[in-house]
């Protein structure tokens, strides 16, 4: 190869590397933006009704009365497993929140409803957090 051909080859190779980098970046952005948008919209999508339902479920879990917890969960048409995996009360998952409040019966009930769930399953679940005044 002559010197001009070598220079042209290097420029083309550099251009190809640049295009590969741009393509990789665009693919990463195309993947990340929808995931970020979904995450942000699901955080903001808590309606007043749902917020009230979660507060009531948290208070029922704190009461250490299993029947009250069951009634509250069913009255809002929720499922035990969903509540146990997704609900956070004052920044703590509902099972730990109940345990920290001394509500061992309701904590055990919620823990039992989780069943066999792996760490990766729990990490992938979107959490719903409520903050309220504890009574």
C-alpha positions as CSV (number, residue, x, y, z in Angstrom):
1,X,0.0,0.0,0.0
2,X,1.1,3.5,-0.7
3,X,1.2,6.2,1.9
4,X,-2.1,7.9,0.8
5,X,-3.9,4.5,0.7
6,X,-2.6,3.8,4.2
7,X,-3.8,7.1,5.5
8,X,-7.2,6.6,3.8
9,X,-7.4,3.1,5.4
10,X,-6.7,4.5,8.9
11,X,-9.3,7.2,8.4
12,X,-11.9,4.7,7.3
13,X,-11.0,2.4,10.2
14,X,-11.3,5.4,12.7
15,X,-14.6,6.3,11.1
16,X,-15.8,2.7,11.5
17,X,-14.8,2.6,15.2
18,X,-16.6,6.0,15.8
19,X,-19.7,4.7,14.1
20,X,-19.6,1.5,16.2
21,X,-19.3,3.6,19.4
22,X,-22.2,5.8,18.3
23,X,-24.4,2.8,17.5
24,X,-23.6,1.2,20.8
25,X,-24.4,4.4,22.7
26,X,-27.7,4.8,20.8
27,X,-28.7,1.2,21.6
28,X,-27.9,1.7,25.3
29,X,-30.0,4.9,25.3
30,X,-32.9,3.3,23.5
31,X,-32.9,0.6,26.1
32,X,-32.4,2.8,29.2
33,X,-34.9,5.6,28.4
34,X,-38.1,3.5,28.3
35,X,-37.0,1.7,31.5
36,X,-36.4,5.0,33.2
37,X,-39.6,6.4,32.0
38,X,-41.6,3.4,33.2
39,X,-39.9,3.6,36.6
40,X,-40.7,7.3,37.0
41,X,-44.3,7.0,35.9
42,X,-45.0,4.0,38.2
43,X,-43.6,6.0,41.1
44,X,-45.9,8.9,40.4
45,X,-49.0,6.8,39.6
46,X,-50.1,6.3,43.2
47,X,-53.6,7.6,43.4
48,X,-55.1,9.0,46.6
49,X,-57.3,5.8,46.9
50,X,-54.2,3.6,46.6
51,X,-52.2,5.7,49.0
52,X,-55.1,5.4,51.6
53,X,-55.3,1.6,51.0
54,X,-51.6,1.2,51.6
55,X,-51.7,3.3,54.8
56,X,-54.6,1.3,56.1
57,X,-52.7,-2.0,55.3
58,X,-49.6,-0.7,57.1
59,X,-51.7,0.3,60.1
60,X,-53.3,-3.2,60.1
61,X,-49.9,-4.9,59.9
62,X,-48.7,-2.7,62.8
63,X,-51.8,-3.7,64.9
64,X,-50.6,-7.4,65.3
65,X,-54.2,-8.5,64.5
66,X,-54.1,-11.1,61.7
67,X,-57.9,-10.9,61.1
68,X,-57.7,-7.1,60.8
69,X,-54.9,-7.3,58.4
70,X,-56.7,-9.9,56.3
71,X,-59.9,-7.9,56.3
72,X,-58.1,-4.7,55.3
73,X,-56.2,-6.4,52.5
74,X,-59.3,-8.0,51.1
75,X,-61.4,-4.9,51.4
76,X,-59.0,-3.1,49.0
77,X,-59.0,-6.2,46.7
78,X,-55.3,-6.8,47.3
79,X,-53.4,-10.0,47.6
80,X,-51.2,-11.0,50.5
81,X,-48.2,-11.9,48.4
82,X,-48.3,-8.5,46.5
83,X,-48.6,-6.6,49.8
84,X,-45.7,-8.6,51.4
85,X,-43.5,-8.0,48.4
86,X,-44.4,-4.5,47.2
87,X,-45.6,-2.4,50.1
88,X,-43.2,-0.2,52.1
89,X,-44.4,1.6,55.2
90,X,-42.4,4.7,56.3
91,X,-39.4,3.5,54.1
92,X,-39.3,-0.1,55.4
93,X,-40.8,-3.2,53.8
94,X,-44.1,-4.1,55.5
95,X,-42.8,-7.3,57.1
96,X,-39.8,-5.5,58.8
97,X,-42.1,-2.6,59.7
98,X,-44.5,-5.0,61.4
99,X,-41.6,-6.8,63.2
100,X,-40.1,-3.5,64.4
101,X,-43.6,-2.5,65.8
102,X,-43.7,-5.8,67.8
103,X,-46.4,-7.2,65.5
104,X,-45.0,-10.7,65.2
105,X,-48.3,-12.4,64.2
106,X,-49.0,-10.1,61.3
107,X,-45.3,-10.2,60.2
108,X,-45.4,-14.0,60.3
109,X,-48.6,-14.0,58.2
110,X,-47.1,-11.8,55.6
111,X,-43.8,-13.7,55.6
112,X,-45.7,-17.0,55.1
113,X,-47.6,-15.5,52.1
114,X,-44.3,-14.8,50.2
115,X,-43.5,-18.5,49.8
116,X,-40.4,-19.4,47.8
117,X,-39.1,-16.2,46.2
118,X,-35.5,-15.6,45.2
119,X,-33.4,-12.5,45.8
120,X,-33.5,-11.6,42.1
121,X,-37.3,-11.8,42.1
122,X,-37.5,-9.4,45.0
123,X,-35.0,-7.0,43.5
124,X,-37.0,-6.8,40.3
125,X,-40.3,-5.9,42.0
126,X,-41.4,-2.3,42.0
127,X,-42.0,-1.0,45.6
128,X,-44.8,1.3,46.7
129,X,-43.9,3.4,49.7
130,X,-46.2,5.4,52.0
131,X,-45.2,7.7,54.9
132,X,-47.7,8.3,57.7
133,X,-47.9,9.2,61.3
134,X,-47.7,6.1,63.4
135,X,-50.3,5.8,66.2
